[in-house]
Amino acid sequence: MLAHLSQFNITEALFGGALIGVSAVILLLFAGRIAGACGIAFSLINPAVSNQGWRLMFIVGTVLGGFLAHQMTEVPVPNAPTSNLLLLILGGFLTGFGSKLGNGCTSGHGICGIARLSPRSIISTLTFMLAGFVFVIVLRHGLGVI
């Protein structure tokens, strides 16, 4: 269980966090948009939303950036927390549903909203985190699923 913690590097974590923060600031300054990944992704499937080019580039850049980071640092891509495909699909569905219900996801509320001292974002982020903790405890220790 603690094997993955031995790979943790505080310098890489701080650098990665700084890159996320800088990219959020750049998007806000130059496009006037909040870097909420779910909102950006959801808008790609809505034909009524204009300016889809930068949204597509954001999503592609996010995926490609993660891939390139693993290739350049030789850090292995982490395994999924479970091989249970149904559980992974359910988790994705619940994440999407929760981000729609909460009018934003962890990136929009947790990074951008808290930085703007938004009470709604602070409460939303605390709710996301608490729900995540509870689900992991129930699934791992209660049901033994993960």
N, C-alpha and C positions, 0 to 999 in steps of 0.2 A: 504493500500500500504506500509506503514512503519512498519507493524507488524513484518515482517521478519527481519527488522533491529534490533529490540529489542533482538533478539537471537544472534546477532553478538558478538563474544568474541575475542578480539585482541590477547590474549594469545594463544588460539586455532588456530587462523589464522597464527600467527608467527610460532608455532610449526609445523603445517601442511606444511607451506611453506619451513621450514627448512628440513623436512623429504623429500619433493620433491627434494630439492636441493642436499641433501646428496645422495639420490638414483640415481640422474642423474650423480653425480661425481663417485659413485661406478660403475655404468654401463660403464662410459667412461674409468675409470682406469683399470677395470678387463676384460672388453669385447672390449674396444676400439670403442664403439658405442655411438651415440647420442641418448638420450632418447626421440625420437620423436614418440609419441604413434600411430599416423596414419601410419607412415612408417612401424612401427613394425607390426601393425595390417594388413596392406596391404600385407606385405611380407608373412604372414601366408597363404594367398590364392594363392600364387605364388609357384608352386611346384619346380621351378628352384632355389629358394633361399635355401641355406644350413643353418644349425644351427637353425632350427626352434624351438628346445626345449626351449632355453632361451627366445625366443620371446613369445611362448605360456605361459611360466611361468610369464613373465612380464604382459601380458594382464590379466591372471587369478589372479595374485597378486594385480593388480590395482583394479579389481572388488571386489575381496575378502577383500582387505584392507579397501575399502570404507564401505562394509557391516559390517565388524568387528568393525570399528570405530563407526558406528551408534549403534551397539549392546552394545559395552562397555561403551559408554558415555550416552546412552539413549536419544541422540539427534534424533528427528524424521527424517526420510528420507523426503527430501523436495518433494513437489508435482511438477509435470510437469507444466511448465508455461502455458500450455493450454491442454484442453482435446480433441482438434481437431486432430485426428489421421493423417489426410492428411497433416496438417501443420507440425506435428512432423516428418513425413516421408520426406516431402520436405526439412525441416531444416537439417535433417541428410544427405540427398542427397547433398544439397548445401555445407554442411561442408566438406563432402568427396571430392566433386568436387573441392572446393577451396583449400583444402590441397594438392591435386594432382597438381592443377594449380600453386600453390605457392611453389611447391617442399618442402613441409613440413607443419606442423600444429603449433598450438600455443605452444605446449610443446617443439617441436624441435627448432622452431625459438625463441619463447618467453622466454623459460627458458635457453636452452643450447646455442642458437645462440647469444642472447644478452650478456650472461655471457662471451662469447668469443669475444665480441665487433665486431661481424660480421655486416657490414653495410647492407647486404642483409637481415639479420634476423631482424635488427632494423626497416627497411622499411616495411618488411612483417608484423611484429607485429603491427606497427602503422596502416597498411592497414587493418588487421584483426579487430583491435579494432574500427577503424572508421566505417568500414562496419557494425559491430555489433551494434554500437550506432545508425547509420542511420536506420537499419532494425527495431530496437526496437521502435524508434520514429515513423517511418512510420506505422508499424503494430499496435502499441498501440494507438498513438494519431491521426494518419491519417486515418487508416482503422478500428480501434477499435477491432481488431482481438484478441489481447492478453491483 
